[in-house]
Amino acid sequence: MDSVIHNSSEDRLLADLTRLVDRTSEQLQWGNLTVWEAYERIRQTRAQAEALIPDQMELYQRIYEARFQRLLEQFVLPSQSQGQCNRHKPY
């Protein structure tokens, strides 16, 4: 019975993480965010993920932060004029 409860808890955490990451990905793609807003959203997502999966943040960083960086480069940076691009990561 404990394994069923444990798996159910893990399933909920995974579902919560998936929703969180998907929402951030959609905002990066379609949210018409400034570079600063995009980095802030990524920072907030990392903080929320750390609350959900504190022991798995290394894996989170390898998978999801790489995904966010690609989306940032593909959708957010091109929409900014050359003079407004903030190349440093504020997180």
Residue pairs with C-beta under 8 A, 6 or more apart in sequence:
13 52
13 53
16 52
17 49
17 52
17 53
20 45
20 48
20 49
20 52
21 45
21 49
21 64
21 67
24 41
24 42
24 45
24 68
25 67
25 68
25 71
27 33
27 38
27 41
28 38
28 41
28 42
28 68
28 71
28 72
28 75
28 76
29 71
29 75
30 75
31 37
31 38
31 41
32 79
33 41
33 76
34 76
34 80
34 84
35 72
35 76
35 77
35 80
35 84
35 85
35 86
36 86
36 90
38 72
38 76
39 72
39 86
39 89
39 90
39 91
40 90
40 91
42 65
42 68
42 72
42 91
43 90
43 91
45 64
45 68
46 57
46 60
46 61
46 65
46 91
49 57
49 60
49 64
50 57
50 60
53 60
77 85
